Every structure is written in C-alpha cells, then in structure tokens.
Amino acid sequence: MSYPANINLIEKAITDLQHGKPIIITDDTNRKNEADLIIAVKMIKMPIMAML
C-alpha cells in the first residue's frame, strides 16, 4: 500500500469517528496481532453499546 492510500484510510477513519461509527485498529501481524475497537464517546448510540 502506498503512502497516499494510508492517508486516505486515516482520513476515512477520522470521518467515521466523527459520524459515530466505531473503527478497529489492528496491530502488526508480526507482533501480537491484536485489535482495538475505538468509538467516539460523544457520538455513541444504543445499538453500538449493545454490540459491546
């Protein structure tokens, strides 16, 4: 993946957070290969809470 594509993914993630959508950030597969669910608390809705 090229550098500009990475910037586009970051911009999309920020936009999704601003619209109340959760995003998943993953660790490198060569490390622990873990993931974190990130949600903007100000924007959280009941269906997202139910998913947790």
MOPAC internal coordinates of N, CA, C and O (Angstrom, degrees):
PM7 1SCF
backbone

  N    0.0000 0     0.00 0     0.00 0    0    0    0
  C    1.4530 1     0.00 0     0.00 0    1    0    0
  C    1.5240 1   108.29 1     0.00 0    2    1    0
  O    1.2310 1   120.80 1   -44.89 1    3    2    1
  N    1.3006 1   116.07 1   135.11 1    3    2    1
  C    1.4536 1   119.49 1  -177.94 1    5    3    2
  C    1.5219 1   111.32 1   -84.46 1    6    5    3
  O    1.2310 1   121.20 1   -15.45 1    7    6    5
  N    1.3181 1   115.31 1   164.55 1    7    6    5
  C    1.4603 1   121.59 1  -177.92 1    9    7    6
  C    1.5226 1   112.96 1   -56.03 1   10    9    7
  O    1.2310 1   118.62 1   131.03 1   11   10    9
  N    1.3409 1   120.24 1   -48.97 1   11   10    9
  C    1.4690 1   119.05 1   179.61 1   13   11   10
  C    1.5341 1   112.99 1   -58.93 1   14   13   11
  O    1.2310 1   120.05 1   144.43 1   15   14   13
  N    1.3292 1   117.52 1   -35.57 1   15   14   13
  C    1.4693 1   120.21 1   178.44 1   17   15   14
  C    1.5175 1   110.36 1   -63.53 1   18   17   15
  O    1.2310 1   120.03 1   141.71 1   19   18   17
  N    1.3336 1   117.56 1   -38.29 1   19   18   17
  C    1.4639 1   120.50 1   177.79 1   21   19   18
  C    1.5212 1   110.70 1   -63.26 1   22   21   19
  O    1.2310 1   120.10 1   139.19 1   23   22   21
  N    1.3160 1   117.41 1   -40.81 1   23   22   21
  C    1.4608 1   121.69 1   178.08 1   25   23   22
  C    1.5340 1   109.61 1   -61.99 1   26   25   23
  O    1.2310 1   120.22 1   138.35 1   27   26   25
  N    1.3226 1   117.19 1   -41.65 1   27   26   25
  C    1.4638 1   120.81 1   178.44 1   29   27   26
  C    1.5253 1   111.23 1   -61.54 1   30   29   27
  O    1.2310 1   120.10 1   140.16 1   31   30   29
  N    1.3267 1   117.41 1   -39.84 1   31   30   29
  C    1.4600 1   120.48 1   178.36 1   33   31   30
  C    1.5285 1   111.22 1   -65.18 1   34   33   31
  O    1.2310 1   120.53 1   140.21 1   35   34   33
  N    1.3175 1   116.59 1   -39.79 1   35   34   33
  C    1.4663 1   120.80 1   178.82 1   37   35   34
  C    1.5191 1   110.04 1   -66.29 1   38   37   35
  O    1.2310 1   120.18 1   136.09 1   39   38   37
  N    1.3215 1   117.26 1   -43.91 1   39   38   37
  C    1.4629 1   120.79 1   178.53 1   41   39   38
  C    1.5269 1   110.79 1   -61.69 1   42   41   39
  O    1.2310 1   120.28 1   139.03 1   43   42   41
  N    1.3330 1   117.06 1   -40.97 1   43   42   41
  C    1.4692 1   120.73 1   177.62 1   45   43   42
  C    1.5136 1   110.79 1   -64.42 1   46   45   43
  O    1.2310 1   119.80 1   138.45 1   47   46   45
  N    1.3138 1   117.99 1   -41.55 1   47   46   45
  C    1.4664 1   121.51 1   178.69 1   49   47   46
  C    1.5255 1   110.71 1   -61.44 1   50   49   47
  O    1.2310 1   120.16 1   136.75 1   51   50   49
  N    1.3115 1   117.29 1   -43.25 1   51   50   49
  C    1.4642 1   121.32 1   179.03 1   53   51   50
  C    1.5228 1   110.16 1   -63.83 1   54   53   51
  O    1.2310 1   120.35 1   135.91 1   55   54   53
  N    1.3216 1   116.93 1   -44.09 1   55   54   53
  C    1.4699 1   120.87 1   178.06 1   57   55   54
  C    1.5227 1   110.87 1   -61.21 1   58   57   55
  O    1.2310 1   120.37 1   135.87 1   59   58   57
  N    1.3305 1   116.89 1   -44.13 1   59   58   57
  C    1.4654 1   120.52 1   178.42 1   61   59   58
  C    1.5244 1   110.85 1   -59.93 1   62   61   59
  O    1.2310 1   120.05 1   135.68 1   63   62   61
  N    1.3196 1   117.50 1   -44.32 1   63   62   61
  C    1.4685 1   120.78 1   178.10 1   65   63   62
  C    1.5255 1   111.21 1   -61.30 1   66   65   63
  O    1.2310 1   120.20 1   138.92 1   67   66   65
  N    1.3177 1   117.21 1   -41.08 1   67   66   65
  C    1.4652 1   121.39 1   179.37 1   69   67   66
  C    1.5211 1   112.26 1   -64.84 1   70   69   67
  O    1.2310 1   120.27 1   156.04 1   71   70   69
  N    1.3342 1   117.08 1   -23.96 1   71   70   69
  C    1.4608 1   121.68 1   179.39 1   73   71   70
  C    1.5283 1   112.12 1   -99.39 1   74   73   71
  O    1.2310 1   120.38 1  -166.84 1   75   74   73
  N    1.3243 1   116.87 1    13.16 1   75   74   73
  C    1.4550 1   120.92 1   175.40 1   77   75   74
  C    1.5067 1   115.79 1    81.70 1   78   77   75
  O    1.2310 1   120.22 1  -168.68 1   79   78   77
  N    1.3226 1   117.18 1    11.32 1   79   78   77
  C    1.4675 1   119.94 1   179.14 1   81   79   78
  C    1.5300 1   109.49 1   -90.39 1   82   81   79
  O    1.2310 1   120.19 1   -40.20 1   83   82   81
  N    1.3205 1   117.25 1   139.80 1   83   82   81
  C    1.4656 1   119.21 1   175.31 1   85   83   82
  C    1.5304 1   110.33 1   -75.94 1   86   85   83
  O    1.2310 1   120.77 1   -27.08 1   87   86   85
  N    1.3182 1   116.14 1   152.92 1   87   86   85
  C    1.4691 1   121.03 1   174.01 1   89   87   86
  C    1.5267 1   107.97 1  -126.00 1   90   89   87
  O    1.2310 1   120.74 1   -23.47 1   91   90   89
  N    1.2991 1   116.20 1   156.53 1   91   90   89
  C    1.4641 1   121.96 1   176.89 1   93   91   90
  C    1.5158 1   107.89 1  -115.80 1   94   93   91
  O    1.2310 1   121.13 1   -52.80 1   95   94   93
  N    1.3202 1   115.44 1   127.20 1   95   94   93
  C    1.4620 1   121.64 1   177.03 1   97   95   94
  C    1.5279 1   106.98 1  -110.16 1   98   97   95
  O    1.2310 1   120.83 1   -54.57 1   99   98   97
  N    1.3255 1   116.02 1   125.43 1   99   98   97
  C    1.4622 1   120.14 1  -176.96 1  101   99   98
  C    1.5213 1   111.32 1  -107.93 1  102  101   99
  O    1.2310 1   121.94 1   -30.40 1  103  102  101
  N    1.3093 1   113.89 1   149.60 1  103  102  101
  C    1.4551 1   122.55 1   175.94 1  105  103  102
  C    1.5306 1   108.26 1   -80.22 1  106  105  103
  O    1.2310 1   120.63 1   -15.25 1  107  106  105
  N    1.2816 1   116.40 1   164.75 1  107  106  105
  C    1.4605 1   121.72 1   177.17 1  109  107  106
  C    1.5295 1   109.90 1   -63.98 1  110  109  107
  O    1.2310 1   120.52 1   -38.79 1  111  110  109
  N    1.3208 1   116.61 1   141.21 1  111  110  109
  C    1.4684 1   120.13 1  -179.49 1  113  111  110
  C    1.5262 1   112.16 1   -65.55 1  114  113  111
  O    1.2310 1   120.24 1   159.77 1  115  114  113
  N    1.3268 1   117.15 1   -20.23 1  115  114  113
  C    1.4664 1   120.34 1   177.76 1  117  115  114
  C    1.5294 1   112.27 1   -82.85 1  118  117  115
  O    1.2310 1   120.24 1   173.06 1  119  118  117
  N    1.3102 1   117.14 1    -6.94 1  119  118  117
  C    1.4674 1   121.21 1   176.02 1  121  119  118
  C    1.5183 1   107.80 1  -102.41 1  122  121  119
  O    1.2310 1   120.16 1    49.92 1  123  122  121
  N    1.3042 1   117.30 1  -130.08 1  123  122  121
  C    1.4637 1   120.85 1  -177.79 1  125  123  122
  C    1.5203 1   113.02 1   -84.82 1  126  125  123
  O    1.2310 1   120.03 1   168.52 1  127  126  125
  N    1.3420 1   117.55 1   -11.48 1  127  126  125
  C    1.4629 1   122.60 1   179.70 1  129  127  126
  C    1.5306 1   111.10 1    56.03 1  130  129  127
  O    1.2310 1   120.50 1  -135.57 1  131  130  129
  N    1.3282 1   116.64 1    44.43 1  131  130  129
  C    1.4582 1   122.79 1   178.87 1  133  131  130
  C    1.5235 1   109.85 1   -96.85 1  134  133  131
  O    1.2310 1   120.91 1   -12.38 1  135  134  133
  N    1.3188 1   115.86 1   167.62 1  135  134  133
  C    1.4652 1   121.49 1   178.17 1  137  135  134
  C    1.5219 1   109.94 1  -135.83 1  138  137  135
  O    1.2310 1   121.06 1   -29.58 1  139  138  137
  N    1.3341 1   115.57 1   150.42 1  139  138  137
  C    1.4593 1   122.19 1   175.95 1  141  139  138
  C    1.5153 1   108.60 1  -123.70 1  142  141  139
  O    1.2310 1   120.70 1   -43.02 1  143  142  141
  N    1.3300 1   116.26 1   136.98 1  143  142  141
  C    1.4494 1   122.62 1   174.79 1  145  143  142
  C    1.5199 1   107.70 1   -94.38 1  146  145  143
  O    1.2310 1   120.23 1   -58.29 1  147  146  145
  N    1.3321 1   117.17 1   121.71 1  147  146  145
  C    1.4637 1   122.68 1  -177.35 1  149  147  146
  C    1.5269 1   108.36 1  -112.52 1  150  149  147
  O    1.2310 1   120.96 1   -49.37 1  151  150  149
  N    1.3397 1   115.77 1   130.63 1  151  150  149
  C    1.4593 1   121.86 1   179.73 1  153  151  150
  C    1.5274 1   108.04 1  -137.40 1  154  153  151
  O    1.2310 1   120.50 1   -44.54 1  155  154  153
  N    1.3349 1   116.66 1   135.46 1  155  154  153
  C    1.4591 1   120.92 1   174.20 1  157  155  154
  C    1.5308 1   107.95 1   -75.23 1  158  157  155
  O    1.2310 1   120.11 1   -64.61 1  159  158  157
  N    1.3187 1   117.40 1   115.39 1  159  158  157
  C    1.4577 1   122.07 1  -173.95 1  161  159  158
  C    1.5261 1   112.19 1   -59.70 1  162  161  159
  O    1.2310 1   120.01 1   142.75 1  163  162  161
  N    1.3136 1   117.58 1   -37.25 1  163  162  161
  C    1.4716 1   120.81 1  -179.74 1  165  163  162
  C    1.5281 1   111.72 1   -62.95 1  166  165  163
  O    1.2310 1   120.38 1   155.58 1  167  166  165
  N    1.3109 1   116.88 1   -24.42 1  167  166  165
  C    1.4619 1   121.09 1  -173.20 1  169  167  166
  C    1.5277 1   113.46 1  -105.16 1  170  169  167
  O    1.2310 1   119.32 1  -179.94 1  171  170  169
  N    1.3270 1   118.91 1     0.06 1  171  170  169
  C    1.4679 1   120.76 1  -172.18 1  173  171  170
  C    1.5288 1   111.22 1   -67.71 1  174  173  171
  O    1.2310 1   121.11 1   -39.86 1  175  174  173
  N    1.3125 1   115.47 1   140.14 1  175  174  173
  C    1.4602 1   122.87 1   179.77 1  177  175  174
  C    1.5337 1   108.97 1  -118.36 1  178  177  175
  O    1.2310 1   120.98 1   -16.60 1  179  178  177
  N    1.3109 1   115.74 1   163.40 1  179  178  177
  C    1.4589 1   121.39 1  -176.43 1  181  179  178
  C    1.5469 1   113.50 1   -56.38 1  182  181  179
  O    1.2310 1   118.26 1   137.10 1  183  182  181
  N    1.3462 1   120.92 1   -42.90 1  183  182  181
  C    1.4688 1   119.00 1   179.31 1  185  183  182
  C    1.5316 1   112.88 1   -60.42 1  186  185  183
  O    1.2310 1   120.42 1   146.46 1  187  186  185
  N    1.3382 1   116.81 1   -33.54 1  187  186  185
  C    1.4728 1   119.26 1   178.30 1  189  187  186
  C    1.5254 1   108.92 1   -69.94 1  190  189  187
  O    1.2310 1   120.59 1   138.27 1  191  190  189
  N    1.3298 1   116.48 1   -41.73 1  191  190  189
  C    1.4781 1   119.99 1   178.01 1  193  191  190
  C    1.5265 1   110.21 1   -60.46 1  194  193  191
  O    1.2310 1   120.20 1   139.73 1  195  194  193
  N    1.3233 1   117.22 1   -40.27 1  195  194  193
  C    1.4623 1   121.01 1   179.82 1  197  195  194
  C    1.5280 1   111.15 1   -64.47 1  198  197  195
  O    1.2310 1   120.66 1   146.22 1  199  198  197
  N    1.3318 1   116.35 1   -33.78 1  199  198  197
  C    1.4633 1   120.57 1   179.47 1  201  199  198
  C    1.5298 1   110.90 1   -65.86 1  202  201  199
  O    1.2310 1   120.66 1   146.25 1  203  202  201
  N    1.3374 1   116.34 1   -33.75 1  203  202  201
  C    1.4627 1   119.90 1  -178.76 1  205  203  202
  C    1.5070 1   110.55 1   -68.86 1  206  205  203
  O    1.2310 1   120.10 1   180.00 1  207  206  205

